[in-house]
């Protein structure tokens, strides 16, 4: 994945299909529960602020099938680890944006990147109502403990 492609996608200069091609092969399994994400950074001293609208666009394109849930995970990691991209840190959007990005990046210990949950994250981004089911997490971790 290249940060340049993500920037162009956010600027509506690159389609979701083109972004998906750029993302292909960016995440590789390195072990049973580990993976490596390859991201080519932008060499620029400026920053780009990621907003709720950008995340809504990502959820819409994922729900429409142009991007995959794994793509959201890769993008979240890229944004968090980037020196170029920064999360909007002003106003009421801060908590919402941080919650969604961190949920996408940490699905192994949080909510699954399912289409149902992606629709709920989109609703959260649009309305501020967080409706993801905390019971889902309890069940996930209870079943994980039983397998060990």
N, C-alpha and C positions, 0 to 999 in steps of 0.2 A: 504494500500500500504506500502511496505517496501522499504526504500532507498537501501537496499542490493539487492533486485530484480532489481531495476533500474540500479544499478552499474553493475550487472552481464549481463544485457541486453546490456548496452553500451560496455561491454568488450566481447560481442559475446559469452557469456557463458550461456545465457538464451534466448530462442526464444521469438518472439513477442506474440505468443499464451500463453506462460508461464507467460510473463509479464502481459498480459491481465487478466489472472486468479488472479494474485496477486493484480491487480487494482480493481477487482470486489468488489463492496460494500464500496469502499474507500470514496465515496462522498454521503452524505445523505442530503436530503432536510430538513431544519429545519423551514422553513416558506415559504411564497409566493415567495419571491425573495432572500432567504438566504439559504445557505447550509454549511455543516461542512465537512471538508476533514480530513481524518485520515491517518497520515503518521508515520510509525515507523522509527525513525532515526537510522543511523549507529553510533555506539559508537566508534569513531575513531578520533584522533587528526589531521589526515591528511586531505587533501582536494582532490577532483577530479574535474578537469576542463572540463566543458561541452563545446563542440566545434560545429561548423557548421555541421560537419559530423554526429554528434550525432542527431542533429535536423533533418537533411535530412533523416536519418534512421527512425526516428519517423514518419515523413510525408509519407515516402514510405510505411511503414507498416500500416499506417492509410488508405492511398489511396488503398492499397491492401486488406483492410477489416480485418486485424488482430487486429488492435486497433480501438477504437472509438474516435470521436471528444471529448467526455467527458473525455476519457483517457488522451488526450493531455492537457486538462484543468487541470486535477488532477496532471499530471506530471509537468506542468509549475508551479503550486502552490508549489509543493514539492521542485522543484529546487530553486525557489525564497526564500522560507522560510528555506531552509536547511543550516546547518552549515558545512556539508560535501561537498555538490556540490557547485561549484562556476562557474560563467560564464567566458569564455575566455575574458580577459581584455587587450589583446595586439593586435596591428595591425588593419587592416581594418575590421576584423570580429566583433569587439566590438558592433558597432551600429546595425549591422544586427542581431546578436544573441539577444541583449537586446530587439530590436523591436519585434522579433518573439515571444520570451518568454512572454513578457508583453502583446502582442496581444492575445495569447492563454489564459493567465490568466484573462484577462479583457474583454472577449467577450461580456459581458452584456452591456458594455459602448463603445464597439468597434465593430470590424468586427465579423460577425457570424462565428462560427466554422463549415462552410459548406465544402463539398468536393471541390467545386470550389475554395474557399479561401485557403483551405489546399494545393491544387495544386499550387496556386499563391505564398503561403509562401515557398513552396519547390523551385519554380523557383527563388524567391528572395534569398533564401539561396545558391542556385547554381550560380546565375549570378550577384547578387547585384542590380537587377532591381526590384523595388517595384511597382507592378502593381495593388495592391488592390485598388478598386474603392472608392474614397472618397465620390462620389455621393451616394453610398450605405449608408454611415453613415448619410449623410444629410437626406435621405429619412427615415432612421430608427428613427432618433430623431424627425423629423417632424410628423411622424405617432404616436410616443409616446406622443407628446404634445396634439395631437387631441383626444387621448383616455382619457385624464385626465379631 
